[in-house]
Amino acid sequence: MIARRVAAFGFAAWLAWGCASDPSTPASTPAPVTASKRGQQLTMATISDPKTFNPIIYTDSASGMAMGDVFEPLVRMNPKTTETDPQLAERWEYNADGTVCTFYLRKGVRWHDGK
């Protein structure tokens, strides 16, 4: 029963989308994409524009998605296992009383300027 409802809804949405366009007006063409060097352009679709690129103060999902493609963290939580997976850090260790965490970066990690 649910599959029929989903199919009916999908068909209705497709039909409404087709009826909403005016065939007498030409479809808009996207702006041409110019050739860019690798690493200079990021194109992505989001539900809204990112409000910030500051990872400390972001609260919207669009900013979080954009920063996920711009910044790489030291570690990241694996959503399937909830374990901490290495990213920029290949390993880390805590001191005896747990107040200091030392991260060891992967070999070949560079800043955005290549250094």
Beta strands, then each sheet from edge to edge (+ up, - down):
strand 1: 75-77
strand 2: 84-86
strand 3: 89-94
strand 4: 101-105
sheet 1: 1+ 2-
sheet 2: 3+ 4-
end
